[in-house]
Amino acid sequence: METVGVPGGGSGVTFVGVRHHSPACARLVEATVTALRPAYVLVEGPADLNGRIEELLLGHELPVAIFSSYRDPERTHGSWAPFCGYSPEYVAFTAGRAVGARLRFIDLPAWHPAFAHRTNRYADAEQRYATVVERLCAEFSVDNVDSLWDHLIEIDGSDGLADRLAAYFDLVRGDGAAGDDDTAREAYMARWIRAAAADAGGRPVVVVTGGFHRPALMRLVRDLEGTGSGWPDVPRPPDDAVGGSYLVPYSFRRLDAFDGYQSGMPSPAYYQDLWDHGPQAAADRLTGAVVARLRARSQHVSTASLIAARATASGLAMVRGHRYPARTDVLDGLAATLVGEALDVPLPWSSRGTLRAGSHPVVVEMVAALSGDRVGRLHPDTPLPPLVHDVEAELERHHLDGARTVDLDLTTGPGRAASRVLHRLRVLRIPGVRRESGPTTGADPVFEERWTLTPVTERLPALIEAGAYGGTLDAAATARIEERAEASGDVEVLAGALFDAALCGIGTVSDRILRRIDASVGAAPHLGPLGAVLTVTLMLWRHDRLLGTARSPAFGRVIGAAVRRVLWLAEGLHGGPAPADPARLNALVATRDAVVHAGDAVGADRGPALDVMARIAVDRTAPPDLRGAAFGFTWSLGAPAGDAATAVRSAALPDTVGDWLAGLFALAREEVLHADGVITLLDDLVDGMPEHDFLVALPALRQAFSWFPPREREVIAGLILTRRGHRGTARAFLRQTVDPDTLLRARTLEHRVDTVLAREGLA
């Protein structure tokens, strides 16, 4: 803490550099504001919320956070500024209001490009001064910055705290220049500070910011010349941007560094106790919380173990030079007493970051006890975004409120309307809304849905955060789906987004998203995923009147783009014999169906498709299954690329015939079954194979005939039995009592034995 004189600024500006969510810093802030009774209390936070500070101080059950959202054609951003009872920024405002100070946030708004790479305003990540922190940890023989902070600041009381904080932040900031983002923020905050000093009427001004910014702000406020003393303008978002800021309930879990929080202190429940009760009581309560949690989970913790853990913690505190047991002293004492075997991973408090996989179960429970389960609650008078009210009204209108299981008949108007409400909530990831069953594609013969609805405390914050997408459930779900589509170049993701749009009853998709789909489909590298997308999309375009997607222009655009890409990719495939690829064969099936059933309506023109397939059918460098499929494609459309019998004979090589036939059967099953002489030709081809060639071709032949459904395989079997003069039914012939793989292995073994016997003259 240091006071800087400002020309015309009266009593000067007192800077308090803090670590976010530090109880020690919060106490220092409270004491400073109470002692100085300043005219202004200035806090690092979004200046565009200065008209709503009283909203923050309504009397919420902490923790809460300011959630800010921003979206323009180029960028989408969301961030949080969380506050708990021991957050220095929150304490600064409560103490300032108590002494009659005027309260101001002085930082750039959360949507500003300076925060483009942050999801948390108070994320002054230690990696920016990692070298200094590493040296300090080595000097004081501690594991990480959290243990270092406890050792230097939290546990040793208030004596000389301001000087220790100043020395610490001066050291970690050093002489190095900040990045462009922090430089812009600090210049902006300095202008607010000078304006407040000029307007204070000779009274003090207190500034509370992250300690990282404190040295730079003191220098800027002292040296800033010629900029005037008026209040800075608050930047406004671009005209084509939408967004806003609202308070949301927060939780200790989201605040916890062990759960991935970027800044502040880990183990928020412990530091809440430290704030409320002091260091000794916090240590005792931590031990009690861990033991209670373990016993609640049927883990045996004896009184003797509890006494031993406390004694170990006290001994560690004494050895480490702590006046009271610190957080790590207590945890190390508990681990030493309660964990009786070797650990697979280091103790989580020995480093900074999320809890590692493989942590000992007792250690996991210890970390959970440290985190706590407190969840904030907003004051009833807190303004909420329009989406919250719209969702409440929609749920009540469709009788979807409360905890219940809901069965919906999608063939009725009320059933479809309720389904769309629930799907919109699902798309927005609102907790407590789970679909148990229902259609997965537009062609599914499923006309009912079952949902489980469970009111949960996480629903309100999720709805407030989802309010960034729009003021109504329809608008928010539409924006979320479009964002998802725009952020991905994966054609399957895009198809899923379009199907979700259908389930949500969204009738139109923006031109920007359609252009994205065109580009993504046009750049798809593989036939398989493209074929899966085309299959589902064509089904929705052709058949689905239930979801309202039949003849949808958006789906038609996807179909046309996918057909063109499939044809281009197929003609570019080359290579020798390889197992038939069902995924790419399905892609050609879907392409054929699109040409037949959609055609000119979606840009899937018949002529170009036939030309491409005719070329592939005779291209000896194309994979065999693709050549067979190309011939089947042209044959099924009534324009065969040559004579079928000739094509079959030309493909009758043992190592390729099965793959070629797989492609043919995938695309032209009907033609094969009903064309004169084709089954006879296939029977002669297989019957005429030498034993060795047959065994080579058999696996691929089995895969090829799997394209025929059971009824058609029965027809083929009947024709062959009749041709050979056998009695009996084809169905009985197909229902063998021995597994075909066993027969194949037996025939292969017999062939090898015969070969050896012949070679040795024993045949």
VOGU-3710 file (C-alpha; in Angstrom, 3 decimals, decimal comma):
1> metvgvpggg> 0,000/0,000/0,000  1,369/3,378/-0,977  -0,006/6,892/-1,423  0,900/8,837/-4,555  0,468/12,572/-4,861  -1,366/13,823/-7,954  -1,202/17,491/-9,016  -4,457/19,007/-7,853  -5,363/15,727/-6,192  -5,504/16,841/-2,541
11> sgvtfvgvrh> -4,660/14,049/-0,105  -3,433/11,829/-2,899  -4,218/8,331/-4,147  -3,638/5,241/-2,038  -2,934/2,099/-4,067  -3,692/-1,319/-2,599  -2,369/-4,139/-4,755  -4,147/-7,421/-4,062  -4,223/-11,038/-5,007  -7,752/-11,813/-6,104
21> hspacarlve> -9,747/-13,800/-3,529  -7,178/-13,367/-0,757  -8,582/-12,963/2,789  -5,430/-11,126/3,932  -5,762/-8,616/1,085  -9,467/-8,218/1,816  -8,659/-7,327/5,445  -6,088/-4,788/4,334  -8,547/-3,210/1,898  -11,263/-3,027/4,548
31> atvtalrpay> -8,900/-1,464/7,094  -7,561/1,077/4,577  -10,979/2,233/3,406  -12,293/2,437/6,965  -9,297/4,441/8,133  -9,075/6,894/5,207  -12,810/7,384/4,569  -12,034/8,283/0,939  -14,112/10,246/-1,490  -13,740/7,500/-4,092
41> vlvegpadln> -13,078/3,775/-3,978  -11,884/2,627/-7,390  -11,812/-1,086/-8,209  -10,484/-3,119/-11,109  -13,664/-4,126/-12,906  -15,818/-3,331/-15,974  -16,438/0,415/-16,233  -19,604/-0,116/-18,268  -21,269/-1,465/-15,090  -20,752/1,668/-13,009
51> grieelllgh> -24,429/2,456/-13,200  -25,246/-0,951/-11,696  -22,876/-1,260/-8,731  -25,802/-1,157/-6,290  -27,085/-4,271/-8,046  -23,893/-6,039/-6,995  -24,457/-4,941/-3,376  -28,111/-5,998/-3,062  -27,333/-8,589/-0,398  -26,769/-11,758/-2,388
61> elpvaifssy> -25,615/-15,018/-0,879  -22,063/-15,144/-2,204  -20,349/-16,280/-4,364  -21,793/-14,495/-7,378  -20,177/-13,342/-10,608  -20,663/-10,732/-13,285  -21,181/-12,669/-16,493  -20,504/-10,670/-19,650  -21,233/-11,826/-23,162  -20,334/-10,446/-26,558
71> rdperthgsw> -21,021/-11,567/-30,113  -20,339/-9,951/-33,471  -19,885/-11,436/-36,964  -16,209/-12,128/-36,238  -15,983/-12,995/-32,544  -17,943/-14,575/-29,710  -16,785/-14,085/-26,143  -18,017/-14,792/-22,638  -16,272/-14,024/-19,358  -16,861/-13,980/-15,620
81> apfcgyspey> -15,750/-11,683/-12,818  -16,463/-13,708/-9,647  -16,834/-12,373/-6,111  -16,968/-14,224/-2,812  -17,125/-12,913/0,753  -13,335/-12,520/0,961  -12,749/-11,027/-2,501  -10,863/-7,741/-1,981  -12,823/-6,054/-4,789  -16,162/-6,886/-3,180
91> vaftagravg> -14,921/-5,903/0,293  -13,683/-2,591/-1,135  -17,177/-1,729/-2,313  -18,941/-2,816/0,877  -16,457/-0,910/3,036  -16,616/2,095/0,698  -20,395/2,244/0,844  -20,225/2,056/4,637  -18,084/5,231/4,787  -20,057/7,089/2,122
101> arlrfidlpa> -17,469/6,839/-0,673  -18,419/6,972/-4,317  -17,767/3,600/-5,954  -16,427/3,061/-9,443  -15,141/0,248/-11,635  -12,222/1,558/-13,677  -11,191/-1,199/-16,105  -12,133/-1,740/-19,742  -15,425/-3,558/-20,427  -15,301/-7,341/-20,634
111> whpafahrtn> -16,127/-7,351/-24,357  -13,054/-5,245/-25,179  -10,383/-6,953/-27,359  -7,966/-6,642/-24,416  -9,915/-9,542/-22,844  -10,284/-11,583/-26,032  -8,128/-14,427/-24,699  -9,576/-14,554/-21,181  -12,653/-16,181/-19,771  -11,990/-14,668/-16,353
121> ryadaeqrya> -11,273/-11,021/-15,701  -9,300/-11,748/-12,549  -6,927/-14,213/-14,218  -3,540/-12,578/-13,576  -1,888/-15,891/-14,356  1,403/-16,487/-12,588  3,101/-17,674/-15,770  3,709/-14,012/-16,638  6,172/-13,821/-13,782  6,984/-17,493/-13,421
131> tvverlcaef> 10,743/-16,963/-13,163  10,479/-14,699/-10,116  7,916/-16,964/-8,430  10,144/-19,975/-9,055  13,081/-18,217/-7,405  10,961/-17,214/-4,415  9,633/-20,756/-4,014  13,183/-22,083/-4,012  14,280/-19,419/-1,523  11,484/-20,238/0,935
141> svdnvdslwd> 11,479/-24,009/0,256  7,840/-24,234/-0,823  6,275/-26,135/-3,711  4,255/-23,520/-5,586  2,846/-20,018/-5,600  -0,127/-20,925/-3,399  2,087/-22,300/-0,637  4,405/-19,323/-1,074  1,470/-16,911/-0,677  0,234/-18,616/2,462
151> hlieidgsdg> 3,753/-18,600/3,909  4,399/-14,910/3,205  0,971/-13,326/3,480  -1,986/-15,292/4,818  -0,653/-17,025/7,947  1,665/-14,443/9,516  -1,018/-11,994/10,572  -1,436/-8,336/9,703  1,873/-7,010/11,059  3,663/-5,319/8,169
161> ladrlaayfd> 1,230/-6,803/5,657  1,095/-3,717/3,445  4,882/-3,570/3,174  5,147/-7,305/2,424  2,520/-7,036/-0,289  4,204/-4,035/-1,877  7,597/-5,768/-1,883  6,090/-8,945/-3,317  4,242/-7,273/-6,187  7,136/-4,945/-7,018
171> lvrgdgaagd> 9,366/-7,990/-7,267  7,075/-10,142/-9,401  6,262/-7,285/-11,772  9,895/-6,270/-12,095  11,038/-3,923/-14,849  9,669/-5,948/-17,741  7,041/-4,416/-19,973  3,523/-5,839/-19,852  1,806/-7,155/-22,942  -0,235/-4,920/-25,207
181> ddtareayma> -3,499/-5,976/-23,564  -2,365/-5,080/-20,043  -0,742/-1,868/-21,267  -4,065/-0,729/-22,750  -5,931/-1,630/-19,568  -3,452/0,135/-17,307  -3,508/3,307/-19,400  -7,304/3,339/-19,197  -7,385/2,718/-15,429  -4,822/5,489/-14,869
191> rwiraaaada> -7,155/8,006/-16,536  -9,969/7,051/-14,147  -7,657/7,422/-11,171  -6,507/10,921/-12,150  -10,091/12,002/-12,842  -11,229/10,754/-9,421  -8,323/12,484/-7,696  -9,226/15,760/-9,410  -12,877/15,379/-8,406  -12,241/14,269/-4,808
201> ggrpvvvvtg> -12,253/17,790/-3,355  -9,052/17,242/-1,414  -10,177/13,942/0,108  -8,312/10,656/-0,368  -8,883/8,180/-3,196  -8,341/4,431/-2,685  -7,524/2,220/-5,676  -7,859/-1,575/-5,422  -6,395/-3,567/-8,321  -4,487/-6,755/-8,922
211> gfhrpalmrl> -0,989/-6,422/-7,506  0,479/-7,033/-10,958  -0,966/-3,687/-12,135  -0,106/-1,653/-9,039  3,491/-0,590/-9,914  2,514/0,455/-13,436  -0,547/2,387/-12,270  1,451/4,294/-9,653  3,973/5,286/-12,310  1,311/6,247/-14,850
221> vrdlegtgsg> -0,713/8,323/-12,394  2,417/10,116/-11,251  3,750/10,771/-14,743  0,598/11,179/-16,834  0,633/14,669/-18,296  -1,517/16,617/-20,693  -4,466/14,241/-20,747  -6,903/16,422/-18,848  -8,746/15,441/-15,712  -12,179/14,596/-17,118
231> wpdvprppdd> -13,751/11,181/-16,709  -12,778/8,752/-19,468  -15,387/7,687/-21,974  -16,633/4,140/-21,566  -16,004/2,252/-24,810  -19,120/1,085/-26,612  -19,352/-2,153/-28,581  -19,652/-1,981/-32,378  -23,086/-1,432/-33,861  -23,242/-4,966/-35,250
241> avggsylvpy> -22,444/-6,566/-31,882  -24,826/-7,880/-29,247  -24,122/-8,670/-25,623  -24,616/-7,611/-22,066  -23,701/-8,251/-18,437  -25,726/-9,880/-15,669  -25,088/-11,227/-12,221  -25,138/-15,011/-11,975  -24,944/-17,347/-8,979  -21,481/-18,838/-8,712
251> sfrrldafdg> -20,083/-21,728/-6,704  -17,012/-22,541/-4,675  -16,309/-25,395/-7,042  -16,027/-23,016/-9,985  -13,715/-20,830/-7,911  -11,367/-23,683/-7,072  -7,977/-23,919/-8,786  -8,224/-27,701/-8,449  -11,250/-27,498/-10,764  -9,435/-25,369/-13,339
261> yqsgmpspay> -10,081/-21,807/-12,119  -7,379/-19,560/-13,563  -6,784/-17,099/-10,777  -7,055/-16,422/-7,103  -6,800/-18,965/-4,322  -7,487/-22,710/-4,417  -9,634/-24,421/-1,774  -12,261/-21,681/-1,358  -14,027/-23,289/1,615  -10,787/-23,149/3,609
271> yqdlwdhgpq> -10,195/-19,495/2,771  -13,790/-18,642/3,633  -13,121/-20,099/7,086  -9,848/-18,171/7,208  -11,781/-14,967/6,458  -14,594/-15,709/8,890  -12,712/-17,299/11,812  -8,951/-16,737/11,501  -6,059/-19,120/10,736  -6,197/-21,439/13,758
281> aaadrltgav> -9,945/-21,983/13,515  -9,649/-22,468/9,734  -7,068/-25,226/10,271  -9,263/-26,950/12,862  -12,372/-26,668/10,697  -10,488/-28,018/7,688  -9,445/-31,102/9,621  -12,996/-31,592/10,855  -14,455/-31,176/7,362  -12,107/-33,782/5,878
291> varlrarsqh> -12,814/-36,295/8,631  -16,588/-35,740/8,395  -16,514/-36,183/4,621  -14,509/-39,398/4,841  -16,744/-40,849/7,550  -19,841/-39,958/5,488  -18,378/-42,127/2,724  -17,824/-45,054/5,092  -14,075/-44,440/5,382  -12,807/-45,377/8,847
301> vstasliaar> -11,102/-42,459/10,598  -10,440/-43,069/14,255  -10,123/-40,453/16,980  -6,495/-41,491/17,354  -5,903/-40,789/13,657  -7,515/-37,381/14,040  -5,279/-36,525/17,006  -2,223/-37,750/15,096  -3,133/-35,647/12,059  -3,497/-32,485/14,134
311> atasglamvr> -0,244/-33,157/15,952  1,550/-33,710/12,649  0,108/-30,497/11,207  1,227/-28,509/14,272  4,703/-29,997/14,031  4,973/-29,182/10,339  3,817/-25,604/11,006  6,513/-25,180/13,644  9,241/-26,590/11,381  8,117/-24,411/8,485
321> ghrypartdv> 8,060/-21,256/10,590  4,288/-20,681/10,613  2,576/-19,012/13,535  -0,514/-21,116/12,818  -0,925/-24,284/10,721  -1,260/-23,320/7,074  -3,437/-25,095/4,554  -0,609/-27,322/3,299  0,474/-28,111/6,887  -2,989/-29,477/7,643
331> ldglaatlvg> -3,216/-31,380/4,354  0,231/-32,906/4,696  -0,607/-33,958/8,244  -3,857/-35,582/7,116  -2,186/-37,324/4,172  0,617/-38,660/6,367  -1,899/-40,073/8,828  -4,750/-41,280/6,593  -2,992/-42,479/3,427  -1,205/-45,681/4,307
341> ealdvplpws> 0,230/-46,696/0,938  2,433/-45,302/-1,805  0,833/-42,686/-4,060  0,681/-43,103/-7,826  0,665/-39,344/-8,443  2,012/-36,422/-6,374  -0,237/-34,749/-3,835  -2,330/-32,162/-5,696  -1,395/-29,246/-3,417  2,280/-29,757/-4,297
351> srgtlragsh> 1,620/-28,091/-7,672  -0,922/-25,735/-9,192  -3,610/-27,012/-11,514  -6,482/-29,439/-11,779  -6,715/-32,642/-9,790  -4,797/-35,376/-11,616  -6,233/-38,687/-12,725  -5,108/-41,485/-10,436  -5,193/-39,428/-7,239  -5,778/-41,492/-4,099
361> pvvvemvaal> -9,505/-41,613/-3,110  -8,759/-40,175/0,338  -6,847/-37,319/-1,287  -9,783/-36,675/-3,642  -12,121/-36,366/-0,664  -9,656/-34,039/1,062  -9,603/-31,749/-1,971  -13,413/-31,823/-2,136  -13,634/-30,812/1,526  -11,248/-27,929/0,806
371> sgdrvgrlhp> -13,379/-26,798/-2,096  -16,704/-26,879/-0,304  -20,152/-27,098/-1,812  -21,386/-23,547/-1,321  -23,479/-22,175/-4,189  -24,448/-18,529/-4,389  -27,986/-17,186/-4,544  -29,082/-13,915/-6,109  -31,210/-11,408/-4,235  -34,846/-11,530/-5,437
381> dtplpplvhd> -34,597/-7,972/-6,780  -31,683/-8,815/-9,101  -32,464/-7,990/-12,755  -32,377/-11,066/-14,984  -32,005/-11,306/-18,762  -35,214/-11,684/-20,782  -34,383/-15,303/-21,633  -34,909/-16,403/-18,014  -38,441/-15,042/-17,978  -39,195/-16,416/-21,438
391> veaelerhhl> -38,070/-19,916/-20,442  -40,148/-19,823/-17,250  -43,199/-18,834/-19,287  -42,589/-21,511/-21,943  -42,162/-24,269/-19,362  -45,351/-23,234/-17,592  -47,281/-22,864/-20,866  -46,412/-26,432/-21,920  -46,739/-27,922/-18,406  -43,041/-28,770/-18,266
401> dgartvdldl> -42,193/-27,186/-14,928  -41,276/-29,206/-11,849  -39,583/-32,563/-11,460  -41,203/-35,166/-13,685  -40,922/-37,600/-16,564  -42,610/-36,360/-19,731  -43,837/-38,536/-22,619  -44,543/-36,606/-25,808  -46,470/-37,697/-28,894  -44,728/-35,987/-31,802
411> ttgpgraasr> -47,674/-36,551/-34,142  -49,746/-33,990/-32,213  -49,348/-30,228/-32,237  -48,961/-29,869/-28,437  -46,451/-32,744/-28,373  -44,295/-31,198/-31,093  -44,438/-27,766/-29,456  -43,336/-29,118/-26,069  -40,593/-31,167/-27,736  -39,221/-28,079/-29,429
421> vlhrlrvlri> -39,060/-26,205/-26,134  -37,103/-29,021/-24,509  -34,773/-29,436/-27,482  -33,999/-25,713/-27,388  -33,052/-26,043/-23,730  -30,915/-29,087/-24,583  -29,116/-27,198/-27,333  -28,384/-24,386/-24,856  -26,991/-26,989/-22,392  -29,417/-26,104/-19,630
431> pgvrresgpt> -28,996/-28,574/-16,725  -31,868/-30,743/-15,591  -33,271/-31,425/-19,078  -32,421/-34,894/-20,411  -33,954/-36,776/-23,320  -34,233/-40,493/-22,622  -35,521/-41,625/-26,036  -36,773/-40,280/-29,339  -35,945/-40,043/-33,064  -32,286/-39,807/-33,975
441> tgadpvfeer> -32,769/-39,051/-37,676  -35,657/-37,720/-39,678  -36,340/-41,170/-41,146  -36,626/-43,029/-37,842  -40,057/-44,647/-37,367  -40,166/-43,171/-33,865  -42,965/-40,780/-33,012  -42,608/-40,495/-29,238  -40,089/-38,869/-26,932  -39,411/-39,334/-23,251
451> wtltpvterl> -37,731/-36,621/-21,170  -36,635/-36,444/-17,544  -36,944/-32,968/-16,021  -35,094/-32,192/-12,793  -35,011/-28,669/-11,306  -31,418/-28,031/-10,217  -29,654/-25,033/-8,720  -27,334/-24,841/-11,731  -30,244/-24,040/-14,048  -30,534/-20,319/-13,236
461> palieagayg> -26,856/-19,471/-13,845  -26,915/-21,519/-17,041  -29,995/-19,646/-18,267  -28,460/-16,283/-17,414  -25,308/-17,206/-19,306  -27,367/-18,554/-22,215  -29,103/-15,169/-22,323  -26,042/-14,007/-24,246  -27,501/-15,768/-27,286  -30,846/-13,989/-27,300
471> gtldaaatar> -33,826/-12,761/-25,349  -36,185/-15,592/-26,307  -35,717/-19,340/-26,263  -36,191/-19,561/-30,032  -33,656/-16,808/-30,767  -31,109/-18,137/-28,264  -31,263/-21,709/-29,595  -30,955/-20,448/-33,169  -27,890/-18,379/-32,306  -26,300/-21,291/-30,408
481> ieeraeasgd> -26,781/-23,701/-33,321  -25,414/-21,173/-35,795  -22,388/-20,565/-33,561  -21,745/-24,297/-33,359  -21,982/-24,673/-37,116  -19,789/-21,678/-37,793  -17,088/-22,847/-35,390  -16,631/-26,263/-36,999  -15,488/-27,419/-40,391  -16,486/-31,022/-39,708
491> vevlagalfd> -19,336/-32,070/-41,977  -20,772/-34,441/-39,365  -20,918/-31,621/-36,819  -22,661/-29,454/-39,393  -25,182/-32,173/-40,137  -25,806/-32,552/-36,409  -26,367/-28,812/-36,120  -28,896/-28,908/-38,944  -30,690/-31,864/-37,363  -30,818/-30,011/-34,046
501> aalcgigtvs> -32,297/-27,052/-35,896  -35,015/-29,380/-37,186  -35,711/-30,771/-33,702  -35,906/-27,230/-32,324  -38,370/-26,179/-35,007  -36,013/-23,571/-36,440  -37,267/-22,948/-39,949  -34,488/-20,824/-41,384  -30,717/-20,929/-41,229  -28,677/-17,799/-41,943
511> drilrridas> -26,940/-17,354/-45,282  -23,637/-17,111/-43,409  -24,109/-20,597/-41,981  -25,179/-21,975/-45,343  -22,006/-20,565/-46,882  -20,031/-22,221/-44,102  -21,715/-25,530/-44,834  -20,955/-25,183/-48,531  -17,301/-24,500/-47,745  -17,008/-27,358/-45,242
521> vgaaphlgpl> -18,721/-29,906/-47,448  -16,642/-28,697/-50,372  -13,453/-29,318/-48,396  -14,412/-32,672/-46,834  -11,411/-35,002/-47,296  -13,092/-38,428/-47,030  -16,075/-40,131/-48,636  -17,233/-41,973/-45,495  -18,239/-39,037/-43,261  -19,585/-37,167/-46,272
531> gavltvtlml> -21,776/-40,138/-47,150  -23,126/-40,336/-43,592  -24,075/-36,671/-43,725  -25,649/-37,028/-47,138  -27,701/-40,058/-46,051  -29,230/-38,326/-43,038  -29,762/-35,004/-44,802  -31,456/-36,644/-47,791  -33,790/-38,542/-45,466  -34,780/-35,303/-43,759
541> wrhdrllgta> -35,249/-33,509/-47,087  -37,320/-36,316/-48,614  -39,468/-37,672/-45,834  -39,661/-35,607/-42,707  -42,925/-33,801/-42,390  -42,912/-34,540/-38,671  -40,030/-32,126/-38,057  -40,936/-29,797/-40,902  -37,746/-30,352/-42,935  -39,259/-31,918/-46,060
551> rspafgrvig> -38,022/-29,975/-49,119  -36,094/-27,608/-46,837  -33,888/-25,227/-48,899  -31,121/-25,445/-46,266  -31,034/-29,232/-46,423  -31,280/-29,153/-50,205  -28,226/-26,932/-50,329  -26,273/-29,429/-48,222  -27,368/-32,313/-50,472  -26,254/-30,557/-53,650
561> aavrrvlwla> -22,867/-29,612/-52,212  -22,316/-33,126/-50,835  -23,150/-34,821/-54,154  -20,675/-32,652/-56,027  -17,962/-33,363/-53,444  -18,611/-37,137/-53,468  -18,244/-37,267/-57,252  -15,019/-35,281/-57,130  -13,505/-37,412/-54,368  -14,563/-40,700/-55,951
571> eglhggpapa> -12,933/-39,926/-59,272  -9,710/-39,023/-57,489  -9,369/-42,335/-55,613  -6,703/-44,701/-56,962  -4,939/-47,739/-55,616  -4,539/-51,484/-55,885  -6,677/-54,260/-54,357  -7,957/-53,481/-50,899  -10,888/-54,616/-48,749  -14,158/-53,092/-49,810
581> dparlnalva> -14,955/-49,975/-47,792  -18,641/-49,979/-46,712  -18,488/-46,294/-45,731  -17,492/-45,087/-49,197  -19,927/-47,496/-50,845  -22,701/-46,009/-48,694  -21,573/-42,568/-49,872  -22,180/-43,644/-53,485  -25,546/-45,162/-52,521  -26,568/-41,844/-50,955
591> trdavvhagd> -25,326/-39,975/-54,016  -27,343/-42,230/-56,337  -30,446/-41,714/-54,188  -29,919/-37,949/-54,210  -29,700/-37,927/-58,010  -32,845/-40,053/-58,275  -35,019/-38,395/-55,624  -33,778/-34,804/-55,477  -31,979/-34,233/-58,777  -32,243/-30,784/-60,298
601> avgadrgpal> -34,075/-29,428/-57,241  -30,840/-29,510/-55,244  -28,246/-29,320/-57,997  -27,592/-33,104/-58,092  -27,662/-33,344/-61,881  -28,009/-36,782/-63,466  -25,802/-36,236/-66,514  -22,551/-35,206/-64,776  -22,984/-37,983/-62,194  -23,337/-40,651/-64,882
611> dvmariavdr> -20,319/-39,300/-66,759  -18,123/-39,518/-63,648  -19,306/-43,049/-62,807  -18,812/-44,280/-66,365  -15,197/-43,151/-66,227  -14,578/-44,768/-62,826  -16,169/-48,071/-63,945  -13,460/-48,605/-66,582  -10,554/-47,062/-64,665  -8,210/-49,943/-63,785
621> tappdlrgaa> -6,371/-47,730/-61,284  -9,518/-47,219/-59,182  -10,119/-49,537/-56,196  -12,135/-52,623/-57,200  -15,088/-51,886/-54,910  -15,327/-48,385/-56,347  -15,250/-49,700/-59,929  -18,010/-52,165/-59,125  -20,039/-49,457/-57,414  -19,591/-47,098/-60,360
631> fgftwslgap> -20,849/-49,753/-62,772  -23,779/-50,470/-60,432  -24,500/-46,723/-60,217  -24,871/-46,390/-63,975  -26,787/-49,655/-64,254  -29,288/-48,675/-61,540  -29,972/-45,413/-63,371  -30,672/-47,260/-66,639  -27,466/-46,221/-68,399  -25,008/-49,084/-67,779
641> agdaatavrs> -21,377/-48,431/-68,625  -21,135/-51,605/-70,716  -22,562/-55,119/-70,665  -23,115/-56,569/-67,175  -21,885/-60,075/-68,050  -18,730/-58,696/-69,635  -18,090/-56,462/-66,646  -18,477/-59,378/-64,214  -16,126/-61,623/-66,204  -13,482/-58,895/-66,461
651> aalpdtvgdw> -13,500/-58,505/-62,667  -13,248/-62,238/-61,962  -9,786/-62,234/-60,396  -9,587/-64,060/-57,045  -8,137/-61,145/-55,116  -10,539/-58,520/-56,497  -13,789/-60,181/-57,505  -15,361/-60,066/-54,051  -14,600/-56,367/-53,621  -15,863/-55,540/-57,113
661> laglfalare> -19,075/-57,452/-56,452  -19,494/-55,657/-53,099  -19,573/-52,365/-54,975  -21,931/-53,756/-57,606  -24,328/-55,238/-55,072  -24,334/-52,060/-52,947  -25,552/-49,973/-55,893  -27,477/-52,420/-58,088  -29,055/-55,174/-55,993  -32,378/-55,015/-57,805
671> evlhadgvit> -30,732/-55,161/-61,213  -28,569/-58,148/-60,252  -31,598/-60,066/-58,947  -33,826/-59,454/-61,930  -31,467/-59,292/-64,898  -31,438/-62,425/-67,057  -28,443/-64,660/-66,529  -26,532/-62,632/-63,926  -27,113/-65,067/-61,041  -26,261/-67,954/-63,357
681> llddlvdgmp> -23,075/-66,188/-64,398  -22,093/-65,599/-60,765  -22,767/-69,251/-59,922  -20,596/-70,424/-62,801  -17,866/-67,964/-61,822  -17,681/-69,212/-58,248  -18,125/-72,868/-59,161  -15,327/-72,682/-61,686  -12,739/-71,318/-59,269  -9,877/-73,599/-58,274
691> ehdflvalpa> -9,781/-74,470/-54,576  -7,018/-71,984/-53,800  -8,664/-69,137/-55,686  -11,971/-69,810/-53,969  -10,402/-69,660/-50,509  -8,672/-66,381/-51,424  -11,907/-64,847/-52,699  -14,266/-66,244/-50,050  -13,995/-63,535/-47,300  -14,625/-60,742/-49,798
701> lrqafswfpp> -17,444/-62,715/-51,430  -19,147/-63,140/-48,063  -18,896/-59,377/-47,466  -20,254/-58,689/-50,939  -23,359/-60,861/-50,487  -24,023/-59,233/-47,101  -25,368/-56,250/-49,062  -28,441/-58,363/-49,851  -30,992/-58,453/-47,021  -32,056/-61,923/-45,792
711> rereviagli> -35,116/-62,147/-48,037  -33,089/-61,431/-51,163  -30,349/-63,868/-50,114  -33,097/-66,479/-49,873  -34,173/-65,690/-53,435  -30,587/-66,107/-54,682  -30,195/-69,393/-52,792  -33,455/-70,688/-54,297  -32,315/-69,895/-57,842  -29,003/-71,705/-57,312
721> ltrrghrgta> -30,660/-74,770/-55,736  -33,143/-75,000/-58,622  -30,392/-74,606/-61,193  -28,413/-77,471/-59,643  -31,445/-79,729/-59,268  -31,399/-79,851/-55,464  -34,486/-80,363/-53,379  -35,293/-78,502/-50,175  -36,040/-74,910/-49,269  -33,632/-72,041/-49,690
731> raflrqtvdp> -34,379/-70,937/-46,132  -33,183/-74,247/-44,714  -30,122/-74,078/-46,957  -29,210/-70,657/-45,515  -29,737/-71,715/-41,897  -26,589/-73,739/-41,405  -25,889/-75,268/-38,008  -22,150/-74,608/-38,319  -20,675/-71,135/-38,232  -19,444/-70,100/-41,740
741> dtllrartle> -16,116/-68,980/-40,299  -15,590/-72,468/-38,907  -16,318/-73,961/-42,321  -13,880/-71,569/-43,929  -11,131/-72,445/-41,484  -11,818/-76,160/-42,022  -11,667/-75,833/-45,814  -8,455/-73,837/-45,578  -6,867/-76,412/-43,311  -7,948/-79,259/-45,592
751> hrvdtvlare> -6,479/-77,448/-48,578  -3,131/-77,004/-46,808  -3,077/-80,675/-45,778  -3,835/-81,779/-49,337  -1,065/-79,541/-50,637  1,486/-80,992/-48,197  0,426/-84,578/-48,963  0,712/-83,990/-52,688  4,128/-82,405/-52,292  5,391/-85,411/-50,308
761> gla> 3,894/-87,962/-52,697  1,321/-89,144/-50,161  -1,852/-88,025/-51,871
//
